[in-house]
């Protein structure tokens, strides 16, 4: 194979690897988002004034309003991160779709 052909194949493989990494990060963020949303929902349903937050190996008592605010900020950050992952995933998919016919043509001659 010529250098240009190998370059296309290497680029395609690298994009596939990047796509898999993005998908894994996106799934981890989705899970974290769901966990935070569930925690916020439980706090809102409860009439407690204090909650406990796990920090490393310990639990710390927190004011419920402060905990709500922290969870809301975390949820917002995760939603932004998920949006960025989705945009990156789409860009990689678009590039893969652009390369596929070139590689197919190269392989079929």
C-alpha positions as CSV (number, residue, x, y, z in Angstrom):
1,X,0.0,0.0,0.0
2,X,1.1,3.5,-0.7
3,X,1.9,6.0,2.0
4,X,-1.3,7.9,1.5
5,X,-3.4,4.8,1.7
6,X,-1.8,3.8,5.0
7,X,-2.3,7.3,6.3
8,X,-6.0,7.0,5.5
9,X,-6.3,3.7,7.3
10,X,-4.3,4.9,10.3
11,X,-6.5,8.0,10.5
12,X,-9.6,5.9,10.4
13,X,-8.4,3.6,13.1
14,X,-7.4,6.5,15.3
15,X,-10.8,8.1,14.8
16,X,-12.5,4.8,15.8
17,X,-10.4,4.7,19.0
18,X,-11.2,8.3,19.8
19,X,-14.9,7.6,19.2
20,X,-14.8,4.6,21.6
21,X,-13.1,6.8,24.3
22,X,-15.7,9.5,23.9
23,X,-18.6,7.0,24.1
24,X,-17.2,5.6,27.3
25,X,-16.7,9.0,28.8
26,X,-20.2,10.0,27.7
27,X,-21.7,6.9,29.3
28,X,-19.8,7.5,32.6
29,X,-21.1,11.1,32.6
30,X,-24.7,9.9,31.9
31,X,-24.5,7.6,34.9
32,X,-23.1,10.3,37.1
33,X,-25.8,12.7,36.0
34,X,-28.5,10.2,36.8
35,X,-27.1,9.5,40.2
36,X,-26.9,13.3,41.0
37,X,-30.4,13.8,39.7
38,X,-31.7,11.0,41.9
39,X,-29.9,12.4,44.9
40,X,-31.4,15.9,44.3
41,X,-34.8,14.4,43.9
42,X,-34.5,12.5,47.2
43,X,-33.4,15.6,49.0
44,X,-36.3,17.6,47.6
45,X,-38.8,15.0,48.7
46,X,-37.3,14.9,52.2
47,X,-38.0,17.4,55.0
48,X,-34.6,16.9,56.7
49,X,-32.5,20.0,57.4
50,X,-29.1,18.3,57.1
51,X,-27.7,15.5,54.9
52,X,-24.4,13.7,54.7
53,X,-22.0,13.9,51.8
54,X,-19.3,11.3,51.2
55,X,-15.9,12.8,50.7
56,X,-13.2,10.3,50.2
57,X,-13.3,7.9,53.1
58,X,-15.5,10.1,55.4
59,X,-19.0,11.5,55.5
60,X,-19.6,15.1,56.2
61,X,-22.7,16.7,57.6
62,X,-24.1,19.4,55.2
63,X,-26.9,21.9,55.3
64,X,-29.6,20.6,52.9
65,X,-29.8,23.9,51.0
66,X,-26.1,23.9,50.5
67,X,-26.2,20.2,49.3
68,X,-29.1,21.1,46.9
69,X,-27.0,23.9,45.4
70,X,-24.0,21.7,45.0
71,X,-26.0,19.0,43.3
72,X,-27.7,21.5,41.0
73,X,-24.3,22.9,40.0
74,X,-22.9,19.4,39.4
75,X,-25.9,18.5,37.3
76,X,-25.5,21.6,35.2
77,X,-21.7,20.8,34.7
78,X,-22.5,17.3,33.7
79,X,-25.2,18.4,31.2
80,X,-22.6,20.8,29.6
81,X,-20.0,17.9,29.5
82,X,-22.5,15.6,27.9
83,X,-23.3,18.2,25.3
84,X,-19.7,18.6,24.5
85,X,-19.2,14.8,24.3
86,X,-22.2,14.5,21.9
87,X,-20.8,17.3,19.6
88,X,-17.4,15.6,19.6
89,X,-19.0,12.2,18.9
90,X,-20.9,13.7,16.0
91,X,-17.8,15.3,14.5
92,X,-15.9,12.0,14.7
93,X,-18.8,10.1,13.1
94,X,-18.9,12.7,10.3
95,X,-15.2,12.3,9.7
96,X,-15.5,8.5,9.7
97,X,-18.3,8.7,7.2
98,X,-16.2,10.9,5.0
99,X,-13.3,8.5,5.1
100,X,-15.3,5.3,4.6
101,X,-15.9,5.7,0.8
102,X,-12.3,6.7,0.3
103,X,-11.1,3.6,2.0
104,X,-13.7,1.4,0.3
105,X,-12.6,2.7,-3.1
106,X,-9.0,2.2,-2.2
107,X,-9.6,-1.4,-1.2
108,X,-11.7,-2.4,-4.1
109,X,-9.4,-0.7,-6.6
